[in-house]
């Protein structure tokens, strides 16, 4: 089952946020937050590692984009009056 695009984007944003925070000021709290964000991303994508999860997330986002383009292309054109 695929995650919802909005859920995937939220998990990626959370990962980026805590990764930056941890890189700037590493603490026990930021380390735990990063582990939690990585775990959530792996769970959503089925990735075994964080790197695998990020690659899978990129592929899913590309799939969502392609699906939107295909749906748009199938819409009947309306003529201007």
Phi, psi and omega in degrees: 000134180276143174288158175291145182302318181298319179295318179296314179297322178295319179294321177294319179296318179297316178301312181299317181299310183286331177296315179296314180301318180292321179294324182283312183221081181291127176222175175298322180294316181291327178296315177295320179297320179294316177300319179295316180295320178296316180299317179296317180294318177296321180295319181292323187260345184078013180287140179281330178234168178297319179299316177298319180295320179293319177296318178295321178297318177301316180295320178295318178297322177295320178296316178300318180296314180297320178297320178296316179297318180295319179295321179293320181292332180279345181293137178291142178285141176256142181269138176287143183281000000 
